[in-house]
């Protein structure tokens, strides 16, 4: 089954071509089945006048595991916040409960969804436990999480020279 919506404007394809006065048929899995200028023979479920329909966003660099503490480092330099192992981020992550981490990840997912982000690539702290927590939390959201890892041993000497 699928349903059709009408939009005054829509960006489609890899080149994000602007189309006007289009009917978009969407599968119940949320995938576009077709974009057409011809009205369907069946019901149009929603009409979006003066609106632009566009693909969802992708955030290619997140740290949602840290999001429970994202407001806590404003008064510090970036080095004081993120430099391992003594940075504020690392101290807070070491002290955080699973409930705090879960709450932060859930809020980050809700924030992304509310701003049109459907996919994110996340650098996971916490090893396998952190990966499993992200998978568990995101299984309840219509988001796609791409899991990336962080190094087990940090050496800024090799990075910054």
SVG drawing of the C-alpha trace seen along z (x, -y; Angstrom):
<svg xmlns="http://www.w3.org/2000/svg" viewBox="-10 -31 65 36">
<polyline fill="none" stroke="black" stroke-width="0.4" points="0.0,0.0 1.0,-3.6 -0.4,-7.1 0.0,-10.2 0.6,-13.8 0.5,-17.0 3.2,-19.7 3.6,-23.1 7.4,-22.4 9.7,-19.4 13.4,-18.8 14.1,-15.5 17.0,-13.4 20.7,-13.6 20.9,-17.1 17.9,-18.2 15.9,-19.4 13.1,-21.7 9.7,-20.5 6.5,-22.4 2.9,-21.1 3.8,-17.5 2.1,-14.4 4.4,-12.3 3.5,-8.6 5.1,-7.2 5.2,-3.6 4.1,-2.9 7.8,-2.1 8.4,-5.8 10.1,-5.5 9.2,-7.6 7.6,-5.4 6.9,-8.1 6.9,-11.8 4.5,-12.9 2.8,-16.0 -0.3,-14.0 -3.0,-13.8 -3.6,-10.2 -6.9,-8.4 -7.2,-7.8 -7.2,-10.0 -4.6,-12.6 -4.0,-12.3 -2.3,-15.7 -1.9,-18.9 1.1,-21.1 0.5,-24.5 3.3,-27.1 5.6,-24.3 8.8,-22.8 9.2,-19.0 12.9,-18.0 15.0,-15.0 15.9,-14.6 19.2,-15.7 22.2,-13.6 24.5,-14.6 27.8,-13.0 29.6,-13.7 27.8,-13.3 28.7,-12.3 25.2,-11.6 26.6,-9.7 27.9,-13.1 24.7,-14.9 23.6,-14.6 26.4,-17.0 26.5,-19.3 25.9,-22.5 28.5,-21.8 31.7,-23.0 31.0,-26.5 33.4,-28.2 36.3,-25.9 38.6,-25.7 38.1,-23.0 41.2,-21.2 39.9,-21.3 36.6,-19.8 37.6,-17.0 41.3,-16.2 41.6,-12.6 41.9,-11.3 41.5,-14.4 39.1,-16.4 35.7,-17.3 33.9,-15.1 35.9,-12.1 35.3,-12.7 31.6,-13.2 31.3,-10.1 33.2,-8.0 30.8,-9.2 27.5,-9.0 24.9,-6.3 23.4,-4.3 20.1,-6.1 21.8,-9.5 23.4,-8.3 20.1,-6.9 18.3,-10.1 20.9,-12.1 20.8,-9.8 17.0,-9.9 17.0,-13.7 19.6,-14.0 17.5,-11.7 14.3,-13.7 16.2,-17.0 17.5,-15.6 14.1,-14.3 12.4,-17.6 14.9,-19.4 14.5,-17.0 17.6,-14.8 16.9,-11.1 20.4,-9.7 23.5,-10.3 27.0,-9.0 28.0,-8.7 31.4,-8.3 30.8,-5.9 32.6,-6.2 32.3,-3.3 33.4,-0.5 30.9,2.4 28.7,1.3 28.4,-2.1 27.6,-0.6 24.9,1.6 23.4,-1.3 23.1,-3.4 21.6,-0.4 19.1,0.2 18.0,-3.5 17.7,-4.1 15.6,-1.0 12.7,-3.0 13.1,-5.9 12.7,-6.3 16.3,-7.3 19.3,-5.6 22.4,-5.5 25.7,-4.7 28.1,-3.6 31.7,-4.7 34.4,-3.9 36.9,-6.0 40.5,-4.9 41.2,-2.9 44.5,-4.8 44.7,-8.5 47.8,-10.2 47.5,-13.8 51.2,-13.8 50.6,-11.7 47.6,-13.9 48.8,-17.4 52.6,-16.7"/>
</svg>
